[in-house]
Amino acid sequence: MKKTKFAFSNAVTADDIKCIRKKLSLTQASFAQLVNVSTKTVERWEAESKPITGPIVSLVKILNEDSQIVKEYEIPEKKEPMRLWY
């Protein structure tokens, strides 16, 4: 069976993580929620001196190519309807 290859690098750097997070105008906590990891993980990634590997690599590439995708999945803040009691 032939192994499929993709045009993603095998790793990203701390600067790559910081740049995409800032491009998306997200805090570390919001970015963590977006990529389904803890805030501590994002903090560690951004302080990491060695290459970062795993599923985040593909996600960073996708987010960098289409940053509008975040807005498509963002849940707007719920505004409570005003109730008047008589």
C-alpha positions in Angstrom: 0.0 0.0 0.0 1.4 3.4 -1.1 1.8 5.9 1.7 0.2 9.3 1.0 2.3 12.4 1.6 1.0 15.8 2.4 2.5 19.3 2.0 2.8 19.9 5.8 6.1 20.2 7.7 6.6 17.8 10.5 6.9 20.5 13.1 6.2 24.1 14.0 8.1 26.5 16.3 7.1 28.5 19.3 7.2 31.6 17.0 4.8 29.8 14.6 2.3 29.2 17.4 2.6 32.8 18.7 2.2 34.3 15.2 -0.9 32.3 14.4 -2.4 33.1 17.8 -1.8 36.8 17.3 -3.0 36.7 13.7 -6.2 35.3 15.0 -6.3 37.9 17.8 -6.7 35.2 20.5 -5.5 35.0 24.0 -3.6 31.9 25.0 -6.7 30.6 26.8 -8.9 31.2 23.7 -6.4 29.6 21.4 -6.2 26.6 23.8 -10.0 26.3 23.6 -9.9 26.5 19.8 -7.3 23.7 19.4 -8.8 21.7 22.3 -5.8 21.7 24.6 -5.1 23.3 28.0 -3.9 26.8 28.4 -0.7 25.4 30.0 0.0 23.5 26.8 -0.2 26.7 24.8 2.1 28.4 27.3 4.5 25.5 27.0 4.4 25.5 23.2 5.1 29.2 23.1 8.1 28.8 25.4 9.4 25.7 23.7 12.9 25.8 22.2 12.6 22.6 20.3 10.3 21.9 17.4 6.6 21.2 18.3 5.1 18.1 16.6 1.7 16.4 16.5 -1.7 17.3 15.2 -1.1 21.0 16.0 1.3 21.2 13.1 -1.5 20.6 10.5 -3.9 22.8 12.3 -1.5 25.7 12.4 -1.0 25.3 8.6 -4.7 25.3 8.0 -5.4 28.3 10.3 -2.6 30.2 8.6 -4.0 29.5 5.2 -7.6 30.3 6.2 -7.9 32.3 9.3 -11.6 33.1 8.6 -12.4 29.5 9.5 -12.2 30.6 13.2 -15.1 33.1 12.7 -17.2 30.4 11.1 -17.0 28.2 14.2 -17.1 31.0 16.8 -20.1 30.8 19.1 -21.4 34.4 19.6 -21.8 35.7 23.1 -25.4 35.0 24.2 -27.3 38.1 25.0 -30.2 37.5 27.4 -33.5 38.8 26.2 -35.0 41.6 28.2 -38.1 40.5 30.1 -40.7 42.9 31.3 -43.0 41.9 34.1 -46.3 43.5 34.6 
